[in-house]
Amino acid sequence: MPVYEYRALNVKGNKIKGIINADSIVAARQKLRETDIFPVEIKETSARGKDELSTKKSVATFFKRVSLREVSSMTRQLATLLGGGLPLLASLTTLVSQTANPQLKKTLAQVKEQVNEGTGLAQSISYYPRIFSPLYVNMVRAGEESGTLDIVLDRLADFNEKQQALRGKIRAALAYPIFMFVIGSIVLFILTTFLIPKITTIFNDMHQTLPGITIVMISVSSFLKSFWLLILFLIIAAIIGIRYIFAKTVRGQYIRDRLKLTIPLSGPLLHKIAVARFSRTLGTLLQSGVPLLTALSIVKNVVNNRLIADVIQEASKEVEEGQNLSGTLSKSSLFPPMTIQMISVGEQSGTLEAMLYKVADSYETEVESSILAMTAILEPVMILVMGFFVGLIVISILLPIFEMNQLIR
């Protein structure tokens, strides 16, 4: 159903504007008049309902995309409104008026109209998978079926905020090393490509025999100066090719995910992040009333690792046949013994959700500690590496100067 933006006058003569769903402009005018709103101007927006996600993404749509932070904020507001006793339709109306992001505002307007026509909230938001993930939709559906939608939305907001907090800490910890690497690479490139040739031309004009390190540095400098565009092109082509293989081919995805777990330093860290994400997501789904098999089918797509997803898929099949979850997961080495033991205790005591939360908390704490330790090591290592290469450049320039001084003497 098309979405229309309107400017209108209310019964008091005040100017108002908003968004409305309707089959046509005529129907939109009729809907507005029925609510004592008198339209001045109506125009169709760029939102396209259910078929919106099947079209090609434009640059404008990309920059207007809805962030996880905005979805979390909206979820928290909706939970608060519902918890305060406001009906769902009235809560959605309030959200539409308070939402700043144009894309999210239009989507919520469409969801509100579908709910007004009798569609459930979970069904309505399922038409917008770019904004509302399967995890989100299934938790909302469980909340609707159990009559605890406000509680489920509150848990969902907590879950999203914890995920954001973890991502934020990882990004903040890695920001300085990445910045150092980029700046250092640029400095070394400029020194090697533009500075060395200007200095070494002096030595060439004097026809002096140069030290080996200086000859090597001049050769590297000449090569970079002559072929830097080709090198840049090859690097970009290699990045695109590797990304295609690792992202688009099944075999490449398995190789990528195996490397993620086995690379020194980062491998154990990414493994802990995946286990923490599995535990927190599964615990949140189960606590919200989502059946175990449905929850496992959602979680396997959240861990972002095909190897772990296959283990979860196999565990789901065995759970469906009557096996317990801890026993099926223990057959794989990808789930640490501590995780298996905690899940087993949770199954036996009937507190599986609480145990999964404890596992997630434990691994998230370990992840934070590991990131701090890793960045503490990376910073001095990067400084040493940069110092080494800058030292090579300085020595390659100074050695011929020292030899010239000795000849003069």
C-alpha positions as CSV (number, residue, x, y, z in Angstrom):
1,M,0.0,0.0,0.0
2,P,1.4,3.4,-0.9
3,V,2.5,5.9,1.8
4,Y,1.6,9.6,1.5
5,E,3.0,12.6,3.2
6,Y,0.5,15.4,3.9
7,R,0.2,19.0,5.1
8,A,-3.1,19.8,6.6
9,L,-5.2,21.8,9.0
10,N,-6.9,20.4,12.1
11,V,-10.3,21.5,13.5
12,K,-8.5,24.4,15.4
13,G,-7.0,25.7,12.1
14,N,-3.4,24.7,13.2
15,K,-1.0,23.5,10.5
16,I,0.0,19.8,10.9
17,K,1.9,17.3,8.8
18,G,2.3,13.6,8.8
19,I,2.2,10.3,7.0
20,I,-0.7,8.0,6.0
21,N,-1.2,4.7,4.2
22,A,-3.9,4.6,1.5
23,D,-4.7,2.9,-1.8
24,S,-4.7,6.3,-3.6
25,I,-4.5,10.0,-3.0
26,V,-8.4,10.2,-3.0
27,A,-8.5,7.5,-0.3
28,A,-5.9,9.3,1.7
29,R,-7.9,12.5,1.6
30,Q,-11.0,10.6,2.7
31,K,-9.2,9.0,5.6
32,L,-7.9,12.3,6.8
33,R,-11.3,14.0,6.6
34,E,-12.8,11.2,8.6
35,T,-10.4,12.1,11.4
36,D,-11.3,15.8,11.2
37,I,-8.1,16.7,9.4
38,F,-8.4,18.8,6.2
39,P,-5.5,18.2,3.8
40,V,-3.8,21.1,2.0
41,E,-1.2,19.0,0.1
42,I,-0.7,15.3,-0.3
43,K,2.2,13.6,-2.1
44,E,3.4,10.0,-2.4
45,T,6.6,9.2,-0.5
46,S,9.5,6.9,-1.7
47,A,8.4,4.1,0.7
48,R,7.0,1.1,-1.2
49,G,5.6,-1.2,1.4
50,K,6.3,-4.9,1.2
51,D,8.0,-4.8,-2.2
52,E,10.4,-2.1,-1.1
53,L,13.1,-4.6,-0.2
54,S,13.1,-6.3,-3.6
55,T,14.2,-3.2,-5.4
56,K,17.8,-2.1,-6.0
57,K,19.3,0.0,-3.2
58,S,19.9,3.6,-4.2
59,V,22.6,5.8,-2.7
60,A,19.9,7.8,-0.9
61,T,18.3,4.8,0.6
62,F,21.7,3.6,1.8
63,F,22.4,6.7,3.7
64,K,18.9,6.8,5.1
65,R,19.1,3.2,6.5
66,V,18.0,2.5,10.0
67,S,20.7,1.8,12.6
68,L,20.5,-0.8,15.3
69,R,20.7,2.0,17.9
70,E,17.5,3.7,16.4
71,V,15.7,0.4,16.4
72,S,16.7,-0.2,20.1
73,S,15.5,3.3,21.1
74,M,12.2,2.8,19.3
75,T,11.7,-0.6,20.9
76,R,12.4,0.8,24.4
77,Q,9.9,3.6,23.7
78,L,7.2,1.2,22.5
79,A,7.8,-1.1,25.6
80,T,7.4,1.9,27.9
81,L,4.2,3.1,26.2
82,L,2.6,-0.4,26.3
83,G,3.8,-0.9,29.9
84,G,2.1,2.4,30.8
85,G,-1.3,0.9,29.6
86,L,-1.5,2.6,26.2
87,P,-3.1,0.5,23.5
88,L,-0.8,-0.8,20.7
89,L,-2.3,1.4,18.0
90,A,-2.1,4.5,20.1
91,S,1.5,3.6,21.0
92,L,2.5,3.2,17.3
93,T,0.8,6.6,16.5
94,T,2.9,8.2,19.2
95,L,6.1,6.5,17.9
96,V,5.4,7.7,14.4
97,S,5.2,11.3,15.6
98,Q,8.3,11.1,17.7
99,T,10.6,9.2,15.3
100,A,13.2,11.4,13.5
101,N,14.7,8.9,11.0
102,P,12.6,9.3,7.8
103,Q,12.9,5.7,6.7
104,L,11.9,4.3,10.2
105,K,9.1,6.9,10.4
106,K,7.6,5.7,7.1
107,T,8.0,2.1,8.1
108,L,6.3,2.6,11.4
109,A,3.5,4.5,9.6
110,Q,2.9,1.5,7.4
111,V,3.1,-0.9,10.3
112,K,0.5,1.2,12.2
113,E,-1.9,1.1,9.2
114,Q,-1.5,-2.7,8.9
115,V,-2.2,-3.1,12.6
116,N,-5.2,-0.8,12.3
117,E,-6.5,-3.1,9.6
118,G,-6.3,-6.2,11.9
119,T,-2.8,-7.5,11.1
120,G,-0.7,-8.6,14.1
121,L,2.4,-6.6,15.0
122,A,4.8,-9.5,14.3
123,Q,3.3,-10.1,10.9
124,S,3.4,-6.4,10.0
125,I,7.1,-5.9,10.9
126,S,8.1,-9.1,9.1
127,Y,7.6,-7.3,5.8
128,Y,10.7,-5.2,6.6
129,P,13.6,-7.6,7.2
130,R,16.2,-4.9,6.7
131,I,15.0,-3.2,9.8
132,F,13.4,-6.0,11.9
133,S,15.5,-9.2,12.0
134,P,14.0,-12.7,12.3
135,L,15.0,-12.6,16.0
136,Y,13.0,-9.4,16.5
137,V,10.0,-10.7,14.7
138,N,9.9,-14.1,16.5
139,M,10.3,-12.4,19.9
140,V,7.4,-10.0,19.1
141,R,5.3,-12.9,18.0
142,A,6.0,-14.8,21.2
143,G,5.1,-11.6,23.2
144,E,1.8,-11.3,21.3
145,E,0.9,-14.9,21.8
146,S,1.7,-14.8,25.6
147,G,0.2,-11.4,26.2
148,T,3.5,-10.0,27.5
149,L,4.5,-7.8,24.5
150,D,5.7,-5.0,26.7
151,I,8.0,-7.3,28.7
152,V,9.3,-9.0,25.6
153,L,10.0,-5.6,23.9
154,D,11.9,-4.5,27.1
155,R,14.0,-7.6,26.9
156,L,14.6,-7.1,23.2
157,A,15.8,-3.6,23.9
158,D,18.1,-4.8,26.6
159,F,19.5,-7.5,24.2
160,N,20.1,-4.9,21.4
161,E,21.8,-2.5,23.8
162,K,24.1,-5.2,25.2
163,Q,25.1,-6.1,21.6
164,Q,25.7,-2.4,20.8
165,A,27.8,-2.0,23.9
166,L,30.0,-5.0,23.0
167,R,30.5,-3.8,19.5
168,G,31.2,-0.3,20.7
169,K,34.0,-1.5,23.1
170,I,35.5,-3.6,20.3
171,R,35.5,-0.7,17.8
172,A,36.9,1.7,20.5
173,A,39.7,-0.7,21.4
174,L,40.7,-1.2,17.7
175,A,40.3,2.4,16.6
176,Y,43.8,3.5,17.7
177,P,45.8,0.6,16.3
178,I,43.9,0.9,13.0
179,F,44.5,4.6,12.9
180,M,48.2,4.0,13.6
181,F,48.5,1.5,10.9
182,V,46.8,3.7,8.3
183,I,48.9,6.8,9.2
184,G,52.1,4.8,9.4
185,S,51.5,3.2,6.0
186,I,50.8,6.6,4.4
187,V,54.0,8.1,6.0
188,L,56.1,5.2,4.8
189,F,54.7,5.3,1.3
190,I,55.4,9.1,1.0
191,L,58.9,8.7,2.4
192,T,59.7,5.8,0.1
193,T,58.0,7.1,-3.1
194,F,58.7,10.9,-3.0
195,L,61.4,11.7,-0.5
196,I,64.1,9.1,-1.2
197,P,64.3,9.8,-4.9
198,K,64.9,13.5,-4.3
199,I,67.8,12.8,-1.9
200,T,69.4,9.9,-3.8
201,T,69.7,11.9,-7.0
202,I,72.5,13.8,-5.2
203,F,74.4,10.5,-4.8
204,N,73.8,9.4,-8.4
205,D,75.2,12.7,-9.7
206,M,78.4,12.2,-7.7
207,H,78.8,8.7,-9.2
208,Q,79.6,7.4,-5.7
209,T,79.5,3.7,-4.9
210,L,76.5,3.3,-2.6
211,P,76.0,0.9,0.2
212,G,73.8,-2.2,-0.4
213,I,70.9,-1.1,1.8
214,T,70.8,2.3,-0.1
215,I,70.7,0.5,-3.5
216,V,67.9,-1.7,-2.3
217,M,65.9,1.3,-1.0
218,I,66.4,3.2,-4.2
219,S,65.2,0.2,-6.2
220,V,62.1,-0.2,-4.1
221,S,61.5,3.6,-4.3
222,S,61.8,3.6,-8.1
223,F,59.5,0.6,-8.4
224,L,56.8,2.2,-6.2
225,K,57.1,5.6,-8.0
226,S,56.8,4.0,-11.4
227,F,54.0,1.4,-10.6
228,W,52.1,2.7,-7.6
229,L,48.9,3.1,-9.6
230,L,49.2,-0.5,-10.8
231,I,50.0,-1.7,-7.3
232,L,47.0,0.2,-6.0
233,F,44.8,-1.4,-8.7
234,L,46.1,-4.9,-7.9
235,I,45.5,-4.4,-4.2
236,I,41.9,-3.2,-4.8
237,A,41.3,-6.1,-7.3
238,A,42.7,-8.6,-4.8
239,I,40.4,-7.2,-2.0
240,I,37.3,-7.4,-4.2
241,G,38.3,-10.9,-5.4
242,I,38.9,-12.2,-1.9
243,R,35.7,-10.7,-0.6
244,Y,33.7,-12.2,-3.4
245,I,35.2,-15.7,-2.8
246,F,34.7,-15.5,1.0
247,A,31.3,-13.9,0.9
248,K,29.6,-15.4,-2.2
249,T,30.9,-18.9,-2.5
250,V,30.0,-21.6,0.0
251,R,33.5,-23.1,0.1
252,G,35.0,-19.7,0.5
253,Q,32.6,-19.0,3.5
254,Y,33.7,-22.2,5.2
255,I,37.4,-21.3,4.6
256,R,36.8,-17.8,5.9
257,D,35.0,-19.0,9.1
258,R,37.6,-21.7,9.7
259,L,40.4,-19.1,9.5
260,K,38.4,-16.8,11.8
261,L,38.6,-19.4,14.6
262,T,42.2,-20.5,14.0
263,I,44.2,-17.2,13.4
264,P,46.4,-16.5,16.4
265,L,45.3,-13.8,18.8
266,S,42.1,-12.9,16.9
267,G,40.9,-16.5,16.5
268,P,40.1,-17.2,20.2
269,L,38.6,-13.8,20.6
270,L,36.2,-14.3,17.6
271,H,35.4,-17.8,19.0
272,K,34.4,-16.3,22.4
273,I,32.3,-13.6,20.7
274,A,30.4,-16.2,18.7
275,V,29.7,-18.4,21.8
276,A,28.6,-15.3,23.8
277,R,26.3,-14.2,20.9
278,F,24.8,-17.8,20.8
279,S,24.2,-17.9,24.5
280,R,22.7,-14.4,24.9
281,T,20.5,-14.8,21.8
282,L,19.2,-18.2,22.7
283,G,18.6,-17.2,26.3
284,T,16.7,-14.1,25.2
285,L,14.5,-16.1,22.8
286,L,13.7,-18.8,25.3
287,Q,12.9,-16.3,28.1
288,S,10.5,-14.5,25.7
289,G,8.6,-17.7,25.1
290,V,10.0,-18.8,21.7
291,P,10.1,-22.6,21.4
292,L,13.6,-24.2,21.6
293,L,13.6,-25.5,18.0
294,T,12.5,-22.2,16.6
295,A,15.0,-20.4,18.7
296,L,17.9,-22.7,17.5
297,S,16.8,-22.0,13.8
298,I,17.2,-18.3,14.5
299,V,20.4,-18.5,16.5
300,K,22.3,-20.4,13.8
301,N,21.9,-17.3,11.6
302,V,23.1,-14.9,14.3
303,V,26.5,-16.5,15.2
304,N,28.0,-15.4,11.9
305,N,30.0,-18.5,11.5
306,R,29.1,-21.4,9.2
307,L,31.0,-24.0,11.2
308,I,29.2,-23.2,14.4
309,A,25.9,-22.8,12.5
310,D,26.2,-26.4,11.2
311,V,26.8,-27.6,14.8
312,I,23.6,-25.8,15.9
313,Q,21.7,-27.2,12.9
314,E,22.7,-30.7,13.8
315,A,21.9,-30.1,17.4
316,S,18.4,-28.9,16.4
317,K,17.8,-32.1,14.5
318,E,18.8,-34.2,17.5
319,V,16.8,-32.1,20.0
320,E,13.8,-32.7,17.7
321,E,14.4,-36.4,18.1
322,G,14.3,-36.1,21.9
323,Q,18.0,-35.6,22.8
324,N,19.0,-32.8,25.2
325,L,20.8,-29.7,23.9
326,S,24.0,-30.1,26.0
327,G,24.6,-33.6,24.9
328,T,24.3,-32.8,21.2
329,L,26.5,-29.7,21.5
330,S,29.2,-31.7,23.4
331,K,29.9,-33.7,20.3
332,S,31.6,-30.7,18.7
333,S,34.8,-29.1,19.9
334,L,33.5,-25.6,18.9
335,F,31.5,-25.3,22.1
336,P,33.8,-25.0,25.2
337,P,33.3,-27.5,28.1
338,M,32.2,-24.7,30.4
339,T,29.4,-23.8,28.1
340,I,28.3,-27.4,27.8
341,Q,28.3,-27.8,31.6
342,M,26.3,-24.7,32.2
343,I,23.7,-25.7,29.6
344,S,23.5,-29.1,31.1
345,V,22.9,-27.7,34.6
346,G,20.3,-25.4,33.2
347,E,18.5,-28.2,31.5
348,Q,18.5,-30.3,34.7
349,S,17.4,-27.5,37.0
350,G,14.9,-25.9,34.6
351,T,16.9,-22.6,34.5
352,L,18.4,-22.9,31.0
353,E,17.7,-19.2,30.2
354,A,19.5,-18.0,33.3
355,M,22.5,-20.3,32.7
356,L,22.8,-19.1,29.1
357,Y,22.8,-15.5,30.3
358,K,25.6,-16.4,32.7
359,V,27.6,-18.0,29.9
360,A,27.1,-14.9,27.8
361,D,28.2,-12.5,30.6
362,S,31.2,-14.6,31.3
363,Y,32.4,-14.7,27.7
364,E,31.6,-11.0,27.1
365,T,33.8,-10.2,30.1
366,E,36.6,-12.4,28.7
367,V,36.2,-10.7,25.3
368,E,36.6,-7.2,26.8
369,S,39.7,-8.4,28.8
370,S,41.2,-10.0,25.7
371,I,40.6,-6.9,23.6
372,L,42.4,-4.7,26.1
373,A,45.3,-7.2,26.3
374,M,45.5,-7.5,22.6
375,T,45.5,-3.7,21.9
376,A,48.0,-3.3,24.7
377,I,50.3,-5.6,22.8
378,L,49.5,-4.3,19.3
379,E,50.3,-0.6,20.1
380,P,54.0,-1.1,21.0
381,V,54.5,-3.7,18.3
382,M,53.2,-1.3,15.6
383,I,55.4,1.4,17.0
384,L,58.4,-0.9,16.8
385,V,57.6,-2.0,13.3
386,M,57.1,1.6,12.1
387,G,60.3,2.6,13.8
388,F,62.2,-0.3,12.1
389,F,61.1,0.7,8.6
390,V,61.7,4.4,9.3
391,G,65.1,3.5,10.7
392,L,65.9,1.6,7.5
393,I,65.0,4.6,5.4
394,V,67.1,6.9,7.6
395,I,70.1,4.6,7.6
396,S,69.9,4.1,3.8
397,I,70.2,7.9,3.4
398,L,72.8,8.6,6.2
399,L,75.3,5.9,5.2
400,P,76.3,7.4,1.9
401,I,76.6,10.8,3.7
402,F,79.0,9.3,6.2
403,E,81.0,7.8,3.5
404,M,81.2,11.1,1.7
405,N,82.5,12.7,4.9
406,Q,85.2,10.1,5.2
407,L,86.3,10.6,1.6
408,I,86.6,14.4,2.1
409,R,88.8,13.8,5.1
